[in-house]
Amino acid sequence: MAGLKYYERTKLLIELIEKKKTGGPGDLAKTIGVTKRMVYLIIDDLRLSLGRDICYCKDKKSLCFF
């Protein structure tokens, strides 16, 4: 069950990054219902699994794929 929640949160995070609507890490943590630390862990997992860099863009105020 916990794995499913993790998958759903990860999927939501990918969608938000693609739409460039994540906000800052604190805002994103509230949006997907995890701690800020968990946001960073999920982002690290995504970087490894997708092979893409994820950075915060100050102009767009969102995480973005590069």
C-alpha positions, -999 to +999 in steps of 0.1 A: +000+000+000+028+024+009+044+017-025+012+028-043+012+061-025+048+066-034+040+059-070+010+082-070+031+110-055+059+105-079+035+106-108+019+138-095+054+153-091+063+145-127+031+161-139+037+192-119+073+195-131+062+191-167+036+218-163+062+239-144+038+244-115+056+230-085+064+261-066+092+259-041+101+227-022+080+237+008+050+244-013+055+212-033+057+192-001+024+205+010+008+198-024+018+162-025+015+156+012+050+148+023+079+164+041+104+186+024+130+159+029+108+134+011+105+158-018+142+158-022+144+120-020+118+116-047+136+142-069+168+122-064+150+090-074+136+107-105+170+119-115+184+084-114+154+066-130+147+091-157+183+101-164+173+138-166+184+167-144+158+185-123+166+220-112+147+249-096+141+278-120+137+311-101+121+328-131+093+302-134+093+295-096+091+258-104+112+227-107+120+219-143+135+191-163+167+197-182 
